[in-house]
Amino acid sequence: MIEPHAPAPPGSPPPWSAPSGPGGPARLPVRPGTGRFLVLAGVFVCAACGLVYELELVALASYLMGDSVTQASVVLSVMVFAMGIGSLAAKRLRGLAAAGFGAVEATLALVGGCSAMALYAVFAWTGAWGGMWESGPRCLLVAFSLATGVLIGAEVPLLMELIQRIRRQDAGGAVADLFAADYVGALVGGLAFPFLLLPFLGQLTGALLTGAVNAVVGGALVLGLFRRDLTRRARWLLLLANGLVLAILASAAVLVDDFERAARQAMYGRDVRVALQTGVHEVVLTGGTHGRPLDLFLDGRLRVSGRDELRYHEALVHPAMTGPHARVLILGGGDGLAAREVLRHPGVDRVDVVELDAEVVRLARTDPGLSALNRHAYGDPRAHVTIQDAFGWLRGAPPAAYDVVVSDLPDPGITASTKLYSQEFYGLARRVLAPGGRLVVHAGPVASSPRVYWTVDATVRAAGLRTAPYGTGGRRAGFAAGPDRTPADRSRAPRDWGFVLAARTDPRPRLDPDGPRPRTLTDASLAAGARAARRTRIAGLPASTLLHPRY
């Protein structure tokens, strides 16, 4: 028979706060049930913060270096590997679980909160990610992924020890409770990043705020719930460390606007007039006033240069306009520059522009530099704009509706654009072409990326169209159309644009004898561009599809 416990004498501490030796029950200021709930709530918040750090690194790496699939794979695989290392390393701290967890969370808050700003600073002030600086920033990205992964991995065994010290239970039940809170927190963090932090705070401020939340919750959990497990010196050290981390994060948050302005000036020069995050792109406009040439950047990539955009847009539009052209569809081209060239041709009744980013269209209408460059194309009553993804729009478009389709989209080598260079996409474009209609595709540079260019050609042909490749020079030297631009290696900058003209019958790149005279393009230069493109031909390349992208 088990004897009942005698009641505690008046003034004695509650039984859940009784002293214990190392590894014994924790001395809590609250009941065990309440303490267990608070630990699981801390797991929930810390898991949400950890996933935000991961997504922040993936998003920033994709923006700075392009190829989102590769960057996501590198960051996540390195981080998951590091989490295993962190879990093994934390076994040595189980005897000091409370102090170890507090130190891990303070360090994680500092590393994760400052990672975005540090990477962006390296990107801005070292001439970006190419040339002589290529290995340094990429190593820094891997280092942040490793450090963040190690610290996130160290949380699990320490939290498991703390939960077991509150109330012993079977290992399976403790693991289930811990991982349930962890996974739900990861869900909340994963949803908060794209829908709250990124659109309302941006990448830098969002990361700093996440670090601050991480530091507050980690410090409060240890200092509030497990303070009796710490020596007086350990409590003060932990309080000082968390205060220092919060001070650093708060200072960075106060200075983040000045930092972003300085970083943009380092990347784009001191002539930045517009810089905004649209939810689709980061849009930057430089120049365009007082006689200075306009440059338009989308996600750090030079999309339009006022110095030579005329060569690009004339070569893109005018060969396709030879033949019937009453109804014209432009996919992309929200800057209005392709529409400007289309509207120069007599006999155009309607131009439909399908653009994903409404802010780019707004700037094309209202910005004095950009609207002057496109000659107020969107003020023409024949021009009609639809804000929608081009792929989705084509799926619902009426068949045989257009004489000309102009695909004015970002380079196919950018991962986000690969579906717009797929066989399925060109099949949809073929469906909307009227009999005798033509499709023209911007296919990236010919000379520097011949495999990508000829993959586009093979993909268009796989969609049932015959093709005529051609190109034109003119991209200003020393400035590549991407975040890998660097003055240290001017030879890396693409010097040309490649195009593919397609139709159901054999097309031939030439100018309409009854059309307007281009300023930079002639039949002779078109023929020369076609010969130069053919000399780079790579035969036998497979088509790119949605399920098997080849770029």
Sequence and secondary structure as in RCSB ss.txt:
>XXXX:A:sequence
MIEPHAPAPPGSPPPWSAPSGPGGPARLPVRPGTGRFLVLAGVFVCAACGLVYELELVALASYLMGDSVTQASVV
LSVMVFAMGIGSLAAKRLRGLAAAGFGAVEATLALVGGCSAMALYAVFAWTGAWGGMWESGPRCLLVAFSLATGV
LIGAEVPLLMELIQRIRRQDAGGAVADLFAADYVGALVGGLAFPFLLLPFLGQLTGALLTGAVNAVVGGALVLGL
FRRDLTRRARWLLLLANGLVLAILASAAVLVDDFERAARQAMYGRDVRVALQTGVHEVVLTGGTHGRPLDLFLDG
RLRVSGRDELRYHEALVHPAMTGPHARVLILGGGDGLAAREVLRHPGVDRVDVVELDAEVVRLARTDPGLSALNR
HAYGDPRAHVTIQDAFGWLRGAPPAAYDVVVSDLPDPGITASTKLYSQEFYGLARRVLAPGGRLVVHAGPVASSP
RVYWTVDATVRAAGLRTAPYGTGGRRAGFAAGPDRTPADRSRAPRDWGFVLAARTDPRPRLDPDGPRPRTLTDAS
LAAGARAARRTRIAGLPASTLLHPRY
>XXXX:A:secstr
         TT   GGG    TTS    SS HHHHHHHHHHHHHHHHHHHHHHHHHHHHHHHHHH  HHHHHHHH
HHHHHHHHHHHHHHHGGGGGGHHHHHHHHHHHHHHHHHHHHHHHHHHHHHTTSSSGGGSHHHHHHHHHHHHHHHH
HHHHHHHHHHHHHHHHS   HHHHHHHHHHHHHHHHHHHHHHIIIIIHHHHHHHHHHHHHHHHHHHHHHHHHHHH
SGGGS HHHHHHHHHHHHHHHHHHHHHHHHHHHHHHHHHHHHH S EEEEEE SS EEEEE  STT   EEEETT
EEEEETTTHHHHHHHHHGGGGSS  SEEEEEE TTSHHHHHHHTSTT  EEEEEES HHHHHHHHH HHHHHHTT
TGGGSTTEEEEES HHHHHHTS TT EEEEEEE   TTSGGGGGGGSHHHHHHHHHHEEEEEEEEEEEE TTT H
HHHHHHHHHHHHTT EEEEEEEE   TT  SSTT  GGGGGGS  EEEEEEEESS       TTS   SS  HHH
HHHHHHHHHHT  TT     SSS   
